[in-house]
Amino acid sequence: MSSGHQRLDPKQASRRRKLTLATYLSGAIGAILLSAIGVRYYRQVKRRATGIEDIKLEEYSFGRRAWLYKYRGFVFPNLFLDKIRNIHTFDVREDDVWVITFPKSGTTWVQEIVYLLMNDLDTEKALKLNIDIRFPYFEFVEPGLQAIAEMPSPRLIKSHLPFSILPNQMKNKRPKIIYIVRNPKDIVVSYYSFAIKFLKMVPFNGSFEDYCQLFVSDKVDYGPWWKHVSEAWNRRDDDNVLFLVYEDLHLDTGKHVREIANFLGKPVSDEQVDMIVKHCSFESMKQNNSVNYEWMKDAGIANKEVQFMRQGKVGDWKNHLSTEIVRQLDDMVTTKLPPDLSEQIKDSLPED
């Protein structure tokens, strides 16, 4: 042919089209990957500028959806990252009541006691309305900081944030703060049951022993435990702070209901104390859907076969923890806590 171009047979033409398409797609995919890497790198740089560090975990631990980060010496999940600035600048009110704990330290239990004291012992409303609505989780995605900001006073707010990361205005506005500390041996058992068995959002591939190692290595949400409770202990003498020990509350609930009531300026009769103790007993709360996060099951983010209220016991760790984990936790209490707090925790524990 005079055109100078060799005509390709259909098979050759098809192969050339495939090669061209493959080359194009390869370039496009490469560009996308480079773009994704660039975005990820930009986010890393931005996080580091804010004081956030990535935490590298072992292969058995958490998948990408539950990646953890360190901020001001504490470990937090993804959901915390975008809220840091708004958390620090949140408008605090003097008549707020905050219940603050390291996770799995009796938070829901004390929330329910506080709610009844602040709402004329309205058990009917407490049974009907989810505790997340009555007593929202400050740093969680729902209901969100804006919704909490718009709540009428007095606001009841739950948080697992350590004292050093609470809103800046906490120092000047001085709202009521109730902090509960619990034996870390029981915490790690309960935390594993909640984070790994109850929640579907946390893809953990390791064993219970692996999880315990993460705990003692300060690589679980809101850890290190010892740093969290030490910050609260150092504020225990502030007149707007009530520091409680879970095991003491368990031993004599009525006594500590009165202590909480006096702290909140809500005097109660013996009959009212008995009613609160009964409503907030483990047996009663286990049957109360409003405090068992049933909405999480309905939303598909919690396992329907696992109950939020697990045991409610003191010393259940003896049925679960290995000798080595017990040794490491004992060492943590002895060496990393202020001596007076270490003795306080030891004195509150039942006899072996």
Residue pairs with C-beta under 8 A, 6 or more apart in sequence:
1 7
8 16
44 54
47 53
47 54
47 69
47 81
50 71
50 84
51 71
51 72
52 69
52 70
52 71
52 81
52 84
53 69
53 70
53 71
54 67
54 69
54 70
55 67
55 68
55 69
55 70
55 75
55 219
57 68
57 214
57 219
58 206
58 210
59 205
60 204
60 205
60 206
60 207
60 210
61 204
61 205
61 206
61 210
61 214
61 219
62 68
62 202
62 203
62 204
63 203
63 205
65 78
65 201
65 203
66 77
66 78
66 201
66 202
66 203
66 204
67 77
67 78
68 75
68 76
68 77
68 219
68 221
69 75
69 76
69 77
69 78
69 80
69 81
70 76
71 80
71 84
71 165
72 164
72 165
73 164
73 224
73 227
74 162
74 164
74 165
74 222
74 223
74 224
74 227
74 228
75 218
75 219
75 220
75 221
75 222
75 223
75 224
76 221
76 222
77 221
79 139
79 140
79 141
80 139
83 139
83 145
86 145
87 138
87 139
87 145
87 161
87 165
87 166
87 167
88 165
88 167
88 168
89 167
89 168
90 145
90 149
90 167
90 169
91 149
91 167
91 169
92 167
92 169
92 170
92 173
92 175
93 153
93 154
93 155
93 173
93 175
94 173
94 174
94 175
95 153
95 154
95 155
95 175
96 153
96 154
96 155
96 156
96 157
96 173
96 175
96 176
97 114
97 118
97 154
97 155
97 156
97 157
97 175
97 176
97 178
97 264
98 138
98 157
98 158
98 159
98 175
98 176
98 177
98 178
99 107
99 110
99 111
99 114
99 135
99 156
99 157
99 158
99 159
99 178
99 180
100 158
100 159
100 160
100 161
100 163
100 166
100 177
100 178
100 179
100 232
101 107
101 110
101 160
101 179
101 180
101 181
101 182
102 160
102 181
102 182
102 187
102 222
102 225
102 228
102 229
103 160
103 187
103 191
103 194
103 221
103 222
104 182
104 187
104 190
104 191
104 194
105 180
105 181
105 182
105 187
105 246
106 180
106 182
106 246
106 249
107 158
107 160
107 180
108 131
108 285
108 291
108 308
109 249
109 280
109 285
109 312
110 178
110 180
110 244
110 249
110 260
111 131
111 135
111 156
111 158
111 291
112 126
112 131
112 279
112 280
112 285
112 291
113 257
113 260
113 276
113 280
114 135
114 156
114 178
114 260
114 264
115 126
115 131
115 134
115 135
115 156
116 122
116 123
116 126
116 276
116 279
116 280
117 257
117 260
117 261
117 264
117 266
117 268
117 276
118 154
118 156
118 264
118 266
119 125
119 126
121 272
121 275
121 276
123 275
123 279
125 134
126 134
126 279
126 288
126 290
127 288
127 290
128 290
129 290
130 290
130 293
130 294
130 295
131 290
131 291
132 142
132 143
132 293
132 295
133 143
134 156
135 156
135 157
135 158
136 143
136 147
136 148
136 151
136 156
136 157
136 158
137 158
137 159
138 145
138 148
138 157
138 158
138 159
138 161
139 159
139 160
139 161
148 155
148 157
159 166
160 221
160 222
161 222
162 222
162 227
162 228
162 231
162 232
163 170
163 231
163 232
163 234
163 235
164 231
170 177
174 238
174 239
174 240
175 240
176 240
176 242
176 263
176 264
177 235
177 238
177 240
177 241
177 242
178 241
178 242
178 244
178 260
178 263
179 232
179 235
179 236
179 241
179 242
179 243
179 244
180 244
180 245
180 246
180 249
181 229
181 232
181 233
181 243
181 244
181 245
181 246
181 341
181 345
182 245
182 246
182 247
183 246
183 247
183 314
183 317
183 345
183 348
183 349
184 215
184 225
184 226
184 329
184 332
184 333
185 317
185 321
185 326
185 329
186 246
186 313
186 314
186 315
186 316
186 317
187 215
187 225
188 211
188 212
188 215
188 317
188 321
188 325
188 329
189 316
189 317
189 320
189 321
190 310
190 311
191 211
191 215
191 220
192 208
192 211
192 212
193 306
193 310
194 308
194 310
195 202
195 204
195 220
195 221
196 202
196 204
196 211
197 303
197 306
198 296
198 302
198 303
198 306
198 307
198 308
199 296
199 301
199 302
199 303
200 300
200 301
200 302
200 303
201 301
204 211
208 320
209 322
209 325
211 220
212 321
212 322
212 325
213 325
214 220
215 223
215 225
216 325
216 328
216 329
216 332
218 224
218 225
218 227
222 228
224 336
225 332
226 332
226 333
226 336
226 337
227 336
229 337
229 341
230 336
230 337
230 338
230 341
232 241
232 243
233 243
233 337
233 338
233 340
233 341
234 338
235 241
235 243
236 243
242 259
242 260
242 263
244 256
244 259
244 260
245 344
245 345
245 348
246 314
246 348
247 314
247 348
247 349
247 350
248 256
248 348
249 256
250 314
251 314
253 277
253 280
253 281
254 273
254 274
254 277
257 268
257 273
257 276
257 277
257 280
258 268
258 273
261 267
261 268
261 273
268 276
278 284
282 309
282 312
285 291
285 292
285 309
285 312
286 292
286 307
286 309
286 312
291 308
291 309
292 307
292 308
292 309
293 302
293 308
296 302
297 303
297 304
302 308
314 349
314 350
315 349
315 350
317 326
318 352
321 329
333 342
333 345
333 346
334 342
337 345
